[in-house]
Amino acid sequence: MNEHIELLVASKASVGIKLLKILLILIAGLAVVLLLLTGSFIALLAAIAAGAGAYFISQRQDIEYEYTLTMNELDIDVVYNKQSRKHLVTLDLSKMEICAPIKSYHLDDYKNRTLKCVDYSSRNPENDANKYALIYSGEVKYIIEPDTRLVEAFWNNAPRKVFKE
């Protein structure tokens, strides 16, 4: 298989991250008001710390996952704020046990296993029909959201391990 396929999947920010950002902005605002009223050095430090925290959280709020399939390896990277990229994992497809839609009956044998679950999908419940579970080395369950080209490439690589329905 001499294919090279790239796919970018935008992910929704979690509610916890959004709430934390709002909370830090409110704390920074209250600290600035307190600083103006009292001139307290502690209020200045609180305003700077909360403002910096809100800034750094906003830098990690816009997340996209990039799947790159080259030869027999799937590379998964995360792109933060369309600016910085971080390599997450490289999966050798020969070590893949099964790849199937997350609601497929083919995954029933794996439901009672204690697998570490890692979600590299859009986290959008409306896209559940497009999400696949990839069981890797019997240890990790990766949730990904491939398109038809990527699923077809998986199937061409390991037809007995990949299920499309």
C-alpha positions as CSV (number, residue, x, y, z in Angstrom):
1,M,0.0,0.0,0.0
2,N,1.7,3.2,-1.2
3,E,-1.1,5.6,-0.2
4,H,-0.8,9.0,1.5
5,I,-4.0,10.3,2.9
6,E,-4.5,13.3,5.1
7,L,-7.7,14.3,6.9
8,L,-8.5,17.2,9.2
9,V,-11.3,16.8,11.8
10,A,-12.4,19.9,13.8
11,S,-13.2,19.1,17.4
12,K,-15.6,20.9,19.7
13,A,-14.2,22.4,22.9
14,S,-15.5,20.7,26.0
15,V,-18.0,22.5,28.3
16,G,-15.5,22.4,31.1
17,I,-12.9,24.3,29.2
18,K,-15.5,27.0,28.2
19,L,-16.7,27.4,31.8
20,L,-13.1,27.6,33.1
21,K,-12.3,30.3,30.6
22,I,-15.4,32.3,31.6
23,L,-14.6,31.8,35.3
24,L,-11.0,33.0,34.8
25,I,-12.2,36.1,32.9
26,L,-14.6,36.9,35.7
27,I,-11.9,36.5,38.4
28,A,-9.6,38.7,36.4
29,G,-12.3,41.4,36.1
30,L,-13.1,41.3,39.8
31,A,-9.4,41.4,40.6
32,V,-9.0,44.5,38.4
33,V,-12.0,46.2,40.1
34,L,-10.6,45.3,43.5
35,L,-7.2,46.6,42.4
36,L,-8.7,49.9,41.4
37,L,-10.6,50.3,44.7
38,T,-7.9,49.2,47.1
39,G,-4.6,49.3,45.3
40,S,-3.8,45.9,46.7
41,F,-0.7,44.0,45.4
42,I,-2.5,40.7,45.8
43,A,-5.4,41.9,43.6
44,L,-2.8,42.8,40.9
45,L,-1.2,39.3,41.1
46,A,-4.7,37.7,40.9
47,A,-5.6,39.8,37.9
48,I,-2.4,38.9,36.1
49,A,-2.7,35.2,36.9
50,A,-6.3,34.9,36.0
51,G,-5.8,36.9,32.8
52,A,-2.8,34.7,31.8
53,G,-4.8,31.5,32.6
54,A,-7.7,32.7,30.4
55,Y,-5.3,33.5,27.6
56,F,-3.6,30.1,27.6
57,I,-6.9,28.3,27.8
58,S,-8.2,30.2,24.8
59,Q,-5.1,29.2,22.9
60,R,-6.1,25.5,23.4
61,Q,-9.8,25.9,22.8
62,D,-9.9,25.5,19.0
63,I,-8.8,21.9,18.4
64,E,-8.4,20.0,15.2
65,Y,-7.1,16.4,14.7
66,E,-5.1,15.5,11.7
67,Y,-5.0,11.9,10.5
68,T,-2.2,11.1,8.2
69,L,-2.0,7.6,6.7
70,T,1.4,6.8,5.1
71,M,2.3,3.3,4.0
72,N,1.3,1.1,7.0
73,E,1.2,3.9,9.7
74,L,-1.5,6.2,10.9
75,D,-0.1,9.4,12.5
76,I,-2.5,11.5,14.6
77,D,-1.6,15.1,15.3
78,V,-3.5,17.8,17.2
79,V,-3.6,21.4,15.8
80,Y,-4.3,24.1,18.4
81,N,-5.9,27.4,17.3
82,K,-4.8,26.7,13.7
83,Q,-1.3,27.7,14.8
84,S,0.6,25.1,16.7
85,R,0.8,21.3,16.0
86,K,1.7,18.5,18.4
87,H,2.2,14.9,17.4
88,L,0.1,12.6,19.5
89,V,0.6,9.0,18.3
90,T,1.8,6.8,15.5
91,L,-0.2,3.6,15.0
92,D,1.3,0.7,13.1
93,L,-1.8,-0.8,11.4
94,S,-0.3,-4.3,11.6
95,K,-0.8,-4.1,15.4
96,M,-4.5,-3.1,15.0
97,E,-6.9,-5.7,16.3
98,I,-10.1,-4.3,14.8
99,C,-11.5,-1.1,13.3
100,A,-15.3,-0.8,13.2
101,P,-18.0,1.9,13.6
102,I,-18.5,2.6,17.3
103,K,-22.0,1.2,17.3
104,S,-21.1,-2.0,15.4
105,Y,-21.8,-5.4,16.7
106,H,-18.3,-6.4,15.8
107,L,-17.1,-4.5,18.9
108,D,-19.3,-6.5,21.2
109,D,-16.4,-8.9,22.2
110,Y,-14.3,-5.8,23.3
111,K,-17.0,-4.3,25.6
112,N,-16.0,-6.2,28.7
113,R,-12.3,-5.5,28.3
114,T,-10.7,-2.8,30.3
115,L,-9.1,-0.7,27.6
116,K,-7.8,2.8,27.8
117,C,-10.1,4.9,25.7
118,V,-8.6,7.9,23.8
119,D,-11.0,10.1,21.8
120,Y,-9.5,11.8,18.7
121,S,-12.8,12.7,17.1
122,S,-14.9,15.8,16.7
123,R,-16.7,15.0,20.0
124,N,-20.0,15.9,18.2
125,P,-22.8,13.5,19.1
126,E,-24.4,14.2,15.7
127,N,-21.4,12.6,13.9
128,D,-21.6,9.3,15.8
129,A,-22.4,7.5,12.5
130,N,-19.0,8.5,11.2
131,K,-17.0,7.5,14.3
132,Y,-14.9,4.4,14.4
133,A,-13.3,2.5,17.2
134,L,-9.8,1.3,16.6
135,I,-8.6,-1.3,19.1
136,Y,-4.8,-1.2,19.1
137,S,-2.5,-3.9,20.6
138,G,-5.3,-5.0,22.9
139,E,-4.5,-2.1,25.2
140,V,-6.0,1.1,23.8
141,K,-9.3,2.0,22.1
142,Y,-8.9,5.0,19.8
143,I,-12.1,6.8,18.7
144,I,-11.4,8.4,15.3
145,E,-13.6,10.0,12.7
146,P,-12.3,8.9,9.3
147,D,-13.8,9.6,5.9
148,T,-14.6,6.9,3.3
149,R,-11.1,7.2,1.7
150,L,-9.4,6.5,5.0
151,V,-11.7,3.6,5.9
152,E,-11.1,2.2,2.4
153,A,-7.3,2.5,2.9
154,F,-7.6,0.7,6.2
155,W,-9.7,-2.0,4.6
156,N,-7.1,-2.4,1.7
157,N,-4.4,-2.8,4.3
158,A,-6.2,-5.3,6.7
159,P,-9.5,-6.5,5.2
160,R,-10.2,-9.0,8.0
161,K,-9.7,-6.4,10.7
162,V,-11.7,-3.5,9.3
163,F,-15.5,-3.5,9.2
164,K,-17.5,-0.8,7.4
165,E,-20.9,-1.6,9.0
